[in-house]
Amino acid sequence: MADKKQAPQGWALGENMNAPLYDLVHGLALDIANASANENDTAGSQAYEALKELCQSHEGEELDHPLQWEALGDFSENHEEALQAYRKGLTCSSNLELSEYSASIKFAMAEIYFEQNNRNKAIQLASEADLEAASTNAYELKLAIKEFINELSRS
């Protein structure tokens, strides 16, 4: 089994994350969202590509963090690209032992599988997300996962 990565010194990883790349990732996410709201596909594509390049340049390096991968997955325009980004984020969150990110990413993946009519995979990932979230203080995330699991059980 591989050794767990340690977060770079100075990173407060958790509810009040203060990562050096947080502002950059957040800014790119806002650029993508604003471009979408303004129906500016060019600006949205440019910001998405910048986020993708950021993720790829940090992959496997000291600055690799699930925040960037989750954002990339969230803004991907197709399910396969989103799942690929989420898988990389999940690997990173597991290596850094960041349960809240693991829960959030598994939840996002479960939603995609549900949209693809793969109910079994959606249930599996939602259940795993629920277990991961149980060890966190992320009340809203826990509630959203529980509601999704209830929706799955009714469908």
Chimera marker file (.cmm) of the C-alpha trace (Angstrom):
<marker_set name="trace">
<marker id="1" x="0.000" y="0.000" z="0.000" r="1" g="1" b="0" radius="0.5"/>
<marker id="2" x="1.293" y="3.442" z="-0.921" r="1" g="1" b="0" radius="0.5"/>
<marker id="3" x="2.187" y="5.955" z="1.749" r="1" g="1" b="0" radius="0.5"/>
<marker id="4" x="-0.345" y="8.687" z="2.404" r="1" g="1" b="0" radius="0.5"/>
<marker id="5" x="0.678" y="12.057" z="1.033" r="1" g="1" b="0" radius="0.5"/>
<marker id="6" x="1.090" y="14.841" z="3.499" r="1" g="1" b="0" radius="0.5"/>
<marker id="7" x="-0.498" y="18.172" z="2.755" r="1" g="1" b="0" radius="0.5"/>
<marker id="8" x="1.993" y="20.940" z="2.026" r="1" g="1" b="0" radius="0.5"/>
<marker id="9" x="2.972" y="22.948" z="5.080" r="1" g="1" b="0" radius="0.5"/>
<marker id="10" x="0.665" y="25.899" z="5.634" r="1" g="1" b="0" radius="0.5"/>
<marker id="11" x="-2.420" y="24.218" z="4.243" r="1" g="1" b="0" radius="0.5"/>
<marker id="12" x="-5.315" y="24.134" z="6.650" r="1" g="1" b="0" radius="0.5"/>
<marker id="13" x="-7.236" y="21.241" z="5.157" r="1" g="1" b="0" radius="0.5"/>
<marker id="14" x="-10.785" y="20.943" z="6.246" r="1" g="1" b="0" radius="0.5"/>
<marker id="15" x="-13.805" y="23.102" z="6.738" r="1" g="1" b="0" radius="0.5"/>
<marker id="16" x="-11.802" y="26.368" z="6.613" r="1" g="1" b="0" radius="0.5"/>
<marker id="17" x="-9.342" y="25.401" z="3.916" r="1" g="1" b="0" radius="0.5"/>
<marker id="18" x="-6.713" y="28.018" z="3.204" r="1" g="1" b="0" radius="0.5"/>
<marker id="19" x="-4.839" y="26.438" z="0.311" r="1" g="1" b="0" radius="0.5"/>
<marker id="20" x="-2.522" y="28.522" z="-1.859" r="1" g="1" b="0" radius="0.5"/>
<marker id="21" x="-4.480" y="27.570" z="-4.957" r="1" g="1" b="0" radius="0.5"/>
<marker id="22" x="-7.949" y="28.099" z="-3.461" r="1" g="1" b="0" radius="0.5"/>
<marker id="23" x="-8.244" y="31.670" z="-4.775" r="1" g="1" b="0" radius="0.5"/>
<marker id="24" x="-7.124" y="30.630" z="-8.242" r="1" g="1" b="0" radius="0.5"/>
<marker id="25" x="-9.523" y="27.665" z="-8.429" r="1" g="1" b="0" radius="0.5"/>
<marker id="26" x="-12.355" y="29.733" z="-6.974" r="1" g="1" b="0" radius="0.5"/>
<marker id="27" x="-11.648" y="32.552" z="-9.441" r="1" g="1" b="0" radius="0.5"/>
<marker id="28" x="-11.675" y="30.188" z="-12.411" r="1" g="1" b="0" radius="0.5"/>
<marker id="29" x="-14.907" y="28.595" z="-11.177" r="1" g="1" b="0" radius="0.5"/>
<marker id="30" x="-16.482" y="32.054" z="-10.926" r="1" g="1" b="0" radius="0.5"/>
<marker id="31" x="-15.226" y="32.895" z="-14.416" r="1" g="1" b="0" radius="0.5"/>
<marker id="32" x="-16.853" y="29.722" z="-15.776" r="1" g="1" b="0" radius="0.5"/>
<marker id="33" x="-20.128" y="30.375" z="-13.947" r="1" g="1" b="0" radius="0.5"/>
<marker id="34" x="-20.239" y="34.036" z="-14.989" r="1" g="1" b="0" radius="0.5"/>
<marker id="35" x="-19.448" y="33.170" z="-18.599" r="1" g="1" b="0" radius="0.5"/>
<marker id="36" x="-22.281" y="30.647" z="-18.570" r="1" g="1" b="0" radius="0.5"/>
<marker id="37" x="-24.693" y="33.179" z="-17.063" r="1" g="1" b="0" radius="0.5"/>
<marker id="38" x="-23.682" y="35.683" z="-19.752" r="1" g="1" b="0" radius="0.5"/>
<marker id="39" x="-23.827" y="33.018" z="-22.482" r="1" g="1" b="0" radius="0.5"/>
<marker id="40" x="-20.175" y="33.691" z="-23.298" r="1" g="1" b="0" radius="0.5"/>
<marker id="41" x="-18.998" y="30.271" z="-24.462" r="1" g="1" b="0" radius="0.5"/>
<marker id="42" x="-15.529" y="31.528" z="-25.405" r="1" g="1" b="0" radius="0.5"/>
<marker id="43" x="-14.769" y="32.943" z="-21.958" r="1" g="1" b="0" radius="0.5"/>
<marker id="44" x="-16.216" y="29.830" z="-20.305" r="1" g="1" b="0" radius="0.5"/>
<marker id="45" x="-14.104" y="27.528" z="-22.451" r="1" g="1" b="0" radius="0.5"/>
<marker id="46" x="-10.971" y="29.563" z="-21.762" r="1" g="1" b="0" radius="0.5"/>
<marker id="47" x="-11.534" y="29.459" z="-17.990" r="1" g="1" b="0" radius="0.5"/>
<marker id="48" x="-12.324" y="25.736" z="-18.114" r="1" g="1" b="0" radius="0.5"/>
<marker id="49" x="-9.146" y="25.038" z="-20.098" r="1" g="1" b="0" radius="0.5"/>
<marker id="50" x="-7.140" y="27.093" z="-17.598" r="1" g="1" b="0" radius="0.5"/>
<marker id="51" x="-8.633" y="25.026" z="-14.754" r="1" g="1" b="0" radius="0.5"/>
<marker id="52" x="-7.872" y="21.818" z="-16.633" r="1" g="1" b="0" radius="0.5"/>
<marker id="53" x="-4.256" y="22.910" z="-17.213" r="1" g="1" b="0" radius="0.5"/>
<marker id="54" x="-3.931" y="23.821" z="-13.531" r="1" g="1" b="0" radius="0.5"/>
<marker id="55" x="-5.166" y="20.376" z="-12.495" r="1" g="1" b="0" radius="0.5"/>
<marker id="56" x="-2.864" y="18.605" z="-14.919" r="1" g="1" b="0" radius="0.5"/>
<marker id="57" x="0.155" y="20.646" z="-13.852" r="1" g="1" b="0" radius="0.5"/>
<marker id="58" x="-0.465" y="19.788" z="-10.181" r="1" g="1" b="0" radius="0.5"/>
<marker id="59" x="-1.377" y="16.136" z="-10.699" r="1" g="1" b="0" radius="0.5"/>
<marker id="60" x="0.770" y="13.945" z="-8.480" r="1" g="1" b="0" radius="0.5"/>
<marker id="61" x="2.712" y="16.948" z="-7.230" r="1" g="1" b="0" radius="0.5"/>
<marker id="62" x="2.787" y="18.688" z="-3.863" r="1" g="1" b="0" radius="0.5"/>
<marker id="63" x="0.015" y="21.128" z="-4.866" r="1" g="1" b="0" radius="0.5"/>
<marker id="64" x="-2.351" y="18.362" z="-6.025" r="1" g="1" b="0" radius="0.5"/>
<marker id="65" x="-5.621" y="18.842" z="-4.144" r="1" g="1" b="0" radius="0.5"/>
<marker id="66" x="-9.117" y="17.376" z="-4.569" r="1" g="1" b="0" radius="0.5"/>
<marker id="67" x="-10.631" y="20.883" z="-4.642" r="1" g="1" b="0" radius="0.5"/>
<marker id="68" x="-9.275" y="21.527" z="-8.127" r="1" g="1" b="0" radius="0.5"/>
<marker id="69" x="-10.377" y="18.120" z="-9.462" r="1" g="1" b="0" radius="0.5"/>
<marker id="70" x="-13.857" y="18.443" z="-7.993" r="1" g="1" b="0" radius="0.5"/>
<marker id="71" x="-14.235" y="21.884" z="-9.583" r="1" g="1" b="0" radius="0.5"/>
<marker id="72" x="-13.065" y="20.491" z="-12.918" r="1" g="1" b="0" radius="0.5"/>
<marker id="73" x="-15.579" y="17.657" z="-12.674" r="1" g="1" b="0" radius="0.5"/>
<marker id="74" x="-18.350" y="20.037" z="-11.679" r="1" g="1" b="0" radius="0.5"/>
<marker id="75" x="-17.777" y="22.185" z="-14.771" r="1" g="1" b="0" radius="0.5"/>
<marker id="76" x="-17.147" y="19.376" z="-17.263" r="1" g="1" b="0" radius="0.5"/>
<marker id="77" x="-19.614" y="19.353" z="-20.108" r="1" g="1" b="0" radius="0.5"/>
<marker id="78" x="-19.877" y="15.590" z="-20.406" r="1" g="1" b="0" radius="0.5"/>
<marker id="79" x="-20.212" y="12.783" z="-17.930" r="1" g="1" b="0" radius="0.5"/>
<marker id="80" x="-17.067" y="10.908" z="-18.916" r="1" g="1" b="0" radius="0.5"/>
<marker id="81" x="-14.822" y="13.947" z="-18.478" r="1" g="1" b="0" radius="0.5"/>
<marker id="82" x="-16.522" y="14.714" z="-15.158" r="1" g="1" b="0" radius="0.5"/>
<marker id="83" x="-16.078" y="11.150" z="-13.907" r="1" g="1" b="0" radius="0.5"/>
<marker id="84" x="-12.425" y="11.175" z="-14.946" r="1" g="1" b="0" radius="0.5"/>
<marker id="85" x="-11.804" y="14.396" z="-12.989" r="1" g="1" b="0" radius="0.5"/>
<marker id="86" x="-13.752" y="13.090" z="-9.999" r="1" g="1" b="0" radius="0.5"/>
<marker id="87" x="-11.723" y="9.859" z="-9.976" r="1" g="1" b="0" radius="0.5"/>
<marker id="88" x="-8.507" y="11.867" z="-9.839" r="1" g="1" b="0" radius="0.5"/>
<marker id="89" x="-9.952" y="14.013" z="-7.075" r="1" g="1" b="0" radius="0.5"/>
<marker id="90" x="-11.013" y="10.910" z="-5.182" r="1" g="1" b="0" radius="0.5"/>
<marker id="91" x="-7.508" y="9.463" z="-5.413" r="1" g="1" b="0" radius="0.5"/>
<marker id="92" x="-6.116" y="12.742" z="-4.120" r="1" g="1" b="0" radius="0.5"/>
<marker id="93" x="-8.649" y="13.046" z="-1.274" r="1" g="1" b="0" radius="0.5"/>
<marker id="94" x="-7.956" y="9.446" z="-0.255" r="1" g="1" b="0" radius="0.5"/>
<marker id="95" x="-4.190" y="10.014" z="-0.284" r="1" g="1" b="0" radius="0.5"/>
<marker id="96" x="-4.579" y="13.153" z="1.823" r="1" g="1" b="0" radius="0.5"/>
<marker id="97" x="-7.253" y="11.532" z="4.030" r="1" g="1" b="0" radius="0.5"/>
<marker id="98" x="-9.795" y="14.284" z="3.380" r="1" g="1" b="0" radius="0.5"/>
<marker id="99" x="-13.103" y="12.571" z="4.086" r="1" g="1" b="0" radius="0.5"/>
<marker id="100" x="-15.247" y="15.592" z="3.293" r="1" g="1" b="0" radius="0.5"/>
<marker id="101" x="-13.840" y="15.809" z="-0.226" r="1" g="1" b="0" radius="0.5"/>
<marker id="102" x="-14.156" y="12.043" z="-0.692" r="1" g="1" b="0" radius="0.5"/>
<marker id="103" x="-17.804" y="12.219" z="0.383" r="1" g="1" b="0" radius="0.5"/>
<marker id="104" x="-18.569" y="15.174" z="-1.861" r="1" g="1" b="0" radius="0.5"/>
<marker id="105" x="-16.872" y="13.641" z="-4.887" r="1" g="1" b="0" radius="0.5"/>
<marker id="106" x="-18.546" y="10.245" z="-4.419" r="1" g="1" b="0" radius="0.5"/>
<marker id="107" x="-21.881" y="12.045" z="-4.098" r="1" g="1" b="0" radius="0.5"/>
<marker id="108" x="-21.277" y="13.923" z="-7.369" r="1" g="1" b="0" radius="0.5"/>
<marker id="109" x="-20.325" y="10.658" z="-9.077" r="1" g="1" b="0" radius="0.5"/>
<marker id="110" x="-23.477" y="8.977" z="-7.710" r="1" g="1" b="0" radius="0.5"/>
<marker id="111" x="-25.597" y="11.749" z="-9.233" r="1" g="1" b="0" radius="0.5"/>
<marker id="112" x="-23.979" y="11.206" z="-12.624" r="1" g="1" b="0" radius="0.5"/>
<marker id="113" x="-24.544" y="7.462" z="-12.504" r="1" g="1" b="0" radius="0.5"/>
<marker id="114" x="-28.165" y="8.077" z="-11.531" r="1" g="1" b="0" radius="0.5"/>
<marker id="115" x="-28.558" y="10.397" z="-14.550" r="1" g="1" b="0" radius="0.5"/>
<marker id="116" x="-27.093" y="7.605" z="-16.690" r="1" g="1" b="0" radius="0.5"/>
<marker id="117" x="-29.696" y="5.170" z="-15.303" r="1" g="1" b="0" radius="0.5"/>
<marker id="118" x="-27.032" y="3.130" z="-13.515" r="1" g="1" b="0" radius="0.5"/>
<marker id="119" x="-28.975" y="2.901" z="-10.276" r="1" g="1" b="0" radius="0.5"/>
<marker id="120" x="-26.781" y="0.199" z="-8.708" r="1" g="1" b="0" radius="0.5"/>
<marker id="121" x="-23.594" y="2.245" z="-9.119" r="1" g="1" b="0" radius="0.5"/>
<marker id="122" x="-25.422" y="5.356" z="-7.903" r="1" g="1" b="0" radius="0.5"/>
<marker id="123" x="-26.580" y="3.541" z="-4.761" r="1" g="1" b="0" radius="0.5"/>
<marker id="124" x="-23.088" y="2.142" z="-4.135" r="1" g="1" b="0" radius="0.5"/>
<marker id="125" x="-21.398" y="5.540" z="-4.422" r="1" g="1" b="0" radius="0.5"/>
<marker id="126" x="-24.101" y="7.350" z="-2.450" r="1" g="1" b="0" radius="0.5"/>
<marker id="127" x="-23.734" y="4.806" z="0.354" r="1" g="1" b="0" radius="0.5"/>
<marker id="128" x="-19.951" y="5.234" z="0.322" r="1" g="1" b="0" radius="0.5"/>
<marker id="129" x="-20.397" y="9.017" z="0.349" r="1" g="1" b="0" radius="0.5"/>
<marker id="130" x="-22.729" y="8.682" z="3.332" r="1" g="1" b="0" radius="0.5"/>
<marker id="131" x="-20.115" y="6.670" z="5.228" r="1" g="1" b="0" radius="0.5"/>
<marker id="132" x="-17.356" y="9.164" z="4.391" r="1" g="1" b="0" radius="0.5"/>
<marker id="133" x="-19.530" y="12.125" z="5.374" r="1" g="1" b="0" radius="0.5"/>
<marker id="134" x="-20.376" y="10.570" z="8.734" r="1" g="1" b="0" radius="0.5"/>
<marker id="135" x="-16.860" y="11.358" z="9.971" r="1" g="1" b="0" radius="0.5"/>
<marker id="136" x="-17.094" y="15.054" z="9.024" r="1" g="1" b="0" radius="0.5"/>
<marker id="137" x="-18.814" y="18.175" z="10.302" r="1" g="1" b="0" radius="0.5"/>
<marker id="138" x="-20.353" y="18.861" z="6.890" r="1" g="1" b="0" radius="0.5"/>
<marker id="139" x="-24.002" y="18.934" z="7.924" r="1" g="1" b="0" radius="0.5"/>
<marker id="140" x="-25.361" y="20.234" z="4.597" r="1" g="1" b="0" radius="0.5"/>
<marker id="141" x="-23.428" y="17.602" z="2.664" r="1" g="1" b="0" radius="0.5"/>
<marker id="142" x="-24.679" y="14.858" z="4.980" r="1" g="1" b="0" radius="0.5"/>
<marker id="143" x="-28.251" y="16.060" z="4.530" r="1" g="1" b="0" radius="0.5"/>
<marker id="144" x="-27.957" y="16.243" z="0.728" r="1" g="1" b="0" radius="0.5"/>
<marker id="145" x="-26.541" y="12.713" z="0.584" r="1" g="1" b="0" radius="0.5"/>
<marker id="146" x="-29.313" y="11.368" z="2.837" r="1" g="1" b="0" radius="0.5"/>
<marker id="147" x="-31.963" y="13.055" z="0.673" r="1" g="1" b="0" radius="0.5"/>
<marker id="148" x="-30.389" y="11.584" z="-2.460" r="1" g="1" b="0" radius="0.5"/>
<marker id="149" x="-30.323" y="8.104" z="-0.920" r="1" g="1" b="0" radius="0.5"/>
<marker id="150" x="-34.005" y="8.516" z="-0.023" r="1" g="1" b="0" radius="0.5"/>
<marker id="151" x="-34.731" y="9.573" z="-3.610" r="1" g="1" b="0" radius="0.5"/>
<marker id="152" x="-32.882" y="6.508" z="-4.889" r="1" g="1" b="0" radius="0.5"/>
<marker id="153" x="-34.897" y="4.223" z="-2.627" r="1" g="1" b="0" radius="0.5"/>
<marker id="154" x="-38.148" y="5.673" z="-3.986" r="1" g="1" b="0" radius="0.5"/>
<marker id="155" x="-37.137" y="5.335" z="-7.652" r="1" g="1" b="0" radius="0.5"/>
<link id1="1" id2="2" r="1" g="1" b="0" radius="0.2"/>
<link id1="2" id2="3" r="1" g="1" b="0" radius="0.2"/>
<link id1="3" id2="4" r="1" g="1" b="0" radius="0.2"/>
<link id1="4" id2="5" r="1" g="1" b="0" radius="0.2"/>
<link id1="5" id2="6" r="1" g="1" b="0" radius="0.2"/>
<link id1="6" id2="7" r="1" g="1" b="0" radius="0.2"/>
<link id1="7" id2="8" r="1" g="1" b="0" radius="0.2"/>
<link id1="8" id2="9" r="1" g="1" b="0" radius="0.2"/>
<link id1="9" id2="10" r="1" g="1" b="0" radius="0.2"/>
<link id1="10" id2="11" r="1" g="1" b="0" radius="0.2"/>
<link id1="11" id2="12" r="1" g="1" b="0" radius="0.2"/>
<link id1="12" id2="13" r="1" g="1" b="0" radius="0.2"/>
<link id1="13" id2="14" r="1" g="1" b="0" radius="0.2"/>
<link id1="14" id2="15" r="1" g="1" b="0" radius="0.2"/>
<link id1="15" id2="16" r="1" g="1" b="0" radius="0.2"/>
<link id1="16" id2="17" r="1" g="1" b="0" radius="0.2"/>
<link id1="17" id2="18" r="1" g="1" b="0" radius="0.2"/>
<link id1="18" id2="19" r="1" g="1" b="0" radius="0.2"/>
<link id1="19" id2="20" r="1" g="1" b="0" radius="0.2"/>
<link id1="20" id2="21" r="1" g="1" b="0" radius="0.2"/>
<link id1="21" id2="22" r="1" g="1" b="0" radius="0.2"/>
<link id1="22" id2="23" r="1" g="1" b="0" radius="0.2"/>
<link id1="23" id2="24" r="1" g="1" b="0" radius="0.2"/>
<link id1="24" id2="25" r="1" g="1" b="0" radius="0.2"/>
<link id1="25" id2="26" r="1" g="1" b="0" radius="0.2"/>
<link id1="26" id2="27" r="1" g="1" b="0" radius="0.2"/>
<link id1="27" id2="28" r="1" g="1" b="0" radius="0.2"/>
<link id1="28" id2="29" r="1" g="1" b="0" radius="0.2"/>
<link id1="29" id2="30" r="1" g="1" b="0" radius="0.2"/>
<link id1="30" id2="31" r="1" g="1" b="0" radius="0.2"/>
<link id1="31" id2="32" r="1" g="1" b="0" radius="0.2"/>
<link id1="32" id2="33" r="1" g="1" b="0" radius="0.2"/>
<link id1="33" id2="34" r="1" g="1" b="0" radius="0.2"/>
<link id1="34" id2="35" r="1" g="1" b="0" radius="0.2"/>
<link id1="35" id2="36" r="1" g="1" b="0" radius="0.2"/>
<link id1="36" id2="37" r="1" g="1" b="0" radius="0.2"/>
<link id1="37" id2="38" r="1" g="1" b="0" radius="0.2"/>
<link id1="38" id2="39" r="1" g="1" b="0" radius="0.2"/>
<link id1="39" id2="40" r="1" g="1" b="0" radius="0.2"/>
<link id1="40" id2="41" r="1" g="1" b="0" radius="0.2"/>
<link id1="41" id2="42" r="1" g="1" b="0" radius="0.2"/>
<link id1="42" id2="43" r="1" g="1" b="0" radius="0.2"/>
<link id1="43" id2="44" r="1" g="1" b="0" radius="0.2"/>
<link id1="44" id2="45" r="1" g="1" b="0" radius="0.2"/>
<link id1="45" id2="46" r="1" g="1" b="0" radius="0.2"/>
<link id1="46" id2="47" r="1" g="1" b="0" radius="0.2"/>
<link id1="47" id2="48" r="1" g="1" b="0" radius="0.2"/>
<link id1="48" id2="49" r="1" g="1" b="0" radius="0.2"/>
<link id1="49" id2="50" r="1" g="1" b="0" radius="0.2"/>
<link id1="50" id2="51" r="1" g="1" b="0" radius="0.2"/>
<link id1="51" id2="52" r="1" g="1" b="0" radius="0.2"/>
<link id1="52" id2="53" r="1" g="1" b="0" radius="0.2"/>
<link id1="53" id2="54" r="1" g="1" b="0" radius="0.2"/>
<link id1="54" id2="55" r="1" g="1" b="0" radius="0.2"/>
<link id1="55" id2="56" r="1" g="1" b="0" radius="0.2"/>
<link id1="56" id2="57" r="1" g="1" b="0" radius="0.2"/>
<link id1="57" id2="58" r="1" g="1" b="0" radius="0.2"/>
<link id1="58" id2="59" r="1" g="1" b="0" radius="0.2"/>
<link id1="59" id2="60" r="1" g="1" b="0" radius="0.2"/>
<link id1="60" id2="61" r="1" g="1" b="0" radius="0.2"/>
<link id1="61" id2="62" r="1" g="1" b="0" radius="0.2"/>
<link id1="62" id2="63" r="1" g="1" b="0" radius="0.2"/>
<link id1="63" id2="64" r="1" g="1" b="0" radius="0.2"/>
<link id1="64" id2="65" r="1" g="1" b="0" radius="0.2"/>
<link id1="65" id2="66" r="1" g="1" b="0" radius="0.2"/>
<link id1="66" id2="67" r="1" g="1" b="0" radius="0.2"/>
<link id1="67" id2="68" r="1" g="1" b="0" radius="0.2"/>
<link id1="68" id2="69" r="1" g="1" b="0" radius="0.2"/>
<link id1="69" id2="70" r="1" g="1" b="0" radius="0.2"/>
<link id1="70" id2="71" r="1" g="1" b="0" radius="0.2"/>
<link id1="71" id2="72" r="1" g="1" b="0" radius="0.2"/>
<link id1="72" id2="73" r="1" g="1" b="0" radius="0.2"/>
<link id1="73" id2="74" r="1" g="1" b="0" radius="0.2"/>
<link id1="74" id2="75" r="1" g="1" b="0" radius="0.2"/>
<link id1="75" id2="76" r="1" g="1" b="0" radius="0.2"/>
<link id1="76" id2="77" r="1" g="1" b="0" radius="0.2"/>
<link id1="77" id2="78" r="1" g="1" b="0" radius="0.2"/>
<link id1="78" id2="79" r="1" g="1" b="0" radius="0.2"/>
<link id1="79" id2="80" r="1" g="1" b="0" radius="0.2"/>
<link id1="80" id2="81" r="1" g="1" b="0" radius="0.2"/>
<link id1="81" id2="82" r="1" g="1" b="0" radius="0.2"/>
<link id1="82" id2="83" r="1" g="1" b="0" radius="0.2"/>
<link id1="83" id2="84" r="1" g="1" b="0" radius="0.2"/>
<link id1="84" id2="85" r="1" g="1" b="0" radius="0.2"/>
<link id1="85" id2="86" r="1" g="1" b="0" radius="0.2"/>
<link id1="86" id2="87" r="1" g="1" b="0" radius="0.2"/>
<link id1="87" id2="88" r="1" g="1" b="0" radius="0.2"/>
<link id1="88" id2="89" r="1" g="1" b="0" radius="0.2"/>
<link id1="89" id2="90" r="1" g="1" b="0" radius="0.2"/>
<link id1="90" id2="91" r="1" g="1" b="0" radius="0.2"/>
<link id1="91" id2="92" r="1" g="1" b="0" radius="0.2"/>
<link id1="92" id2="93" r="1" g="1" b="0" radius="0.2"/>
<link id1="93" id2="94" r="1" g="1" b="0" radius="0.2"/>
<link id1="94" id2="95" r="1" g="1" b="0" radius="0.2"/>
<link id1="95" id2="96" r="1" g="1" b="0" radius="0.2"/>
<link id1="96" id2="97" r="1" g="1" b="0" radius="0.2"/>
<link id1="97" id2="98" r="1" g="1" b="0" radius="0.2"/>
<link id1="98" id2="99" r="1" g="1" b="0" radius="0.2"/>
<link id1="99" id2="100" r="1" g="1" b="0" radius="0.2"/>
<link id1="100" id2="101" r="1" g="1" b="0" radius="0.2"/>
<link id1="101" id2="102" r="1" g="1" b="0" radius="0.2"/>
<link id1="102" id2="103" r="1" g="1" b="0" radius="0.2"/>
<link id1="103" id2="104" r="1" g="1" b="0" radius="0.2"/>
<link id1="104" id2="105" r="1" g="1" b="0" radius="0.2"/>
<link id1="105" id2="106" r="1" g="1" b="0" radius="0.2"/>
<link id1="106" id2="107" r="1" g="1" b="0" radius="0.2"/>
<link id1="107" id2="108" r="1" g="1" b="0" radius="0.2"/>
<link id1="108" id2="109" r="1" g="1" b="0" radius="0.2"/>
<link id1="109" id2="110" r="1" g="1" b="0" radius="0.2"/>
<link id1="110" id2="111" r="1" g="1" b="0" radius="0.2"/>
<link id1="111" id2="112" r="1" g="1" b="0" radius="0.2"/>
<link id1="112" id2="113" r="1" g="1" b="0" radius="0.2"/>
<link id1="113" id2="114" r="1" g="1" b="0" radius="0.2"/>
<link id1="114" id2="115" r="1" g="1" b="0" radius="0.2"/>
<link id1="115" id2="116" r="1" g="1" b="0" radius="0.2"/>
<link id1="116" id2="117" r="1" g="1" b="0" radius="0.2"/>
<link id1="117" id2="118" r="1" g="1" b="0" radius="0.2"/>
<link id1="118" id2="119" r="1" g="1" b="0" radius="0.2"/>
<link id1="119" id2="120" r="1" g="1" b="0" radius="0.2"/>
<link id1="120" id2="121" r="1" g="1" b="0" radius="0.2"/>
<link id1="121" id2="122" r="1" g="1" b="0" radius="0.2"/>
<link id1="122" id2="123" r="1" g="1" b="0" radius="0.2"/>
<link id1="123" id2="124" r="1" g="1" b="0" radius="0.2"/>
<link id1="124" id2="125" r="1" g="1" b="0" radius="0.2"/>
<link id1="125" id2="126" r="1" g="1" b="0" radius="0.2"/>
<link id1="126" id2="127" r="1" g="1" b="0" radius="0.2"/>
<link id1="127" id2="128" r="1" g="1" b="0" radius="0.2"/>
<link id1="128" id2="129" r="1" g="1" b="0" radius="0.2"/>
<link id1="129" id2="130" r="1" g="1" b="0" radius="0.2"/>
<link id1="130" id2="131" r="1" g="1" b="0" radius="0.2"/>
<link id1="131" id2="132" r="1" g="1" b="0" radius="0.2"/>
<link id1="132" id2="133" r="1" g="1" b="0" radius="0.2"/>
<link id1="133" id2="134" r="1" g="1" b="0" radius="0.2"/>
<link id1="134" id2="135" r="1" g="1" b="0" radius="0.2"/>
<link id1="135" id2="136" r="1" g="1" b="0" radius="0.2"/>
<link id1="136" id2="137" r="1" g="1" b="0" radius="0.2"/>
<link id1="137" id2="138" r="1" g="1" b="0" radius="0.2"/>
<link id1="138" id2="139" r="1" g="1" b="0" radius="0.2"/>
<link id1="139" id2="140" r="1" g="1" b="0" radius="0.2"/>
<link id1="140" id2="141" r="1" g="1" b="0" radius="0.2"/>
<link id1="141" id2="142" r="1" g="1" b="0" radius="0.2"/>
<link id1="142" id2="143" r="1" g="1" b="0" radius="0.2"/>
<link id1="143" id2="144" r="1" g="1" b="0" radius="0.2"/>
<link id1="144" id2="145" r="1" g="1" b="0" radius="0.2"/>
<link id1="145" id2="146" r="1" g="1" b="0" radius="0.2"/>
<link id1="146" id2="147" r="1" g="1" b="0" radius="0.2"/>
<link id1="147" id2="148" r="1" g="1" b="0" radius="0.2"/>
<link id1="148" id2="149" r="1" g="1" b="0" radius="0.2"/>
<link id1="149" id2="150" r="1" g="1" b="0" radius="0.2"/>
<link id1="150" id2="151" r="1" g="1" b="0" radius="0.2"/>
<link id1="151" id2="152" r="1" g="1" b="0" radius="0.2"/>
<link id1="152" id2="153" r="1" g="1" b="0" radius="0.2"/>
<link id1="153" id2="154" r="1" g="1" b="0" radius="0.2"/>
<link id1="154" id2="155" r="1" g="1" b="0" radius="0.2"/>
</marker_set>
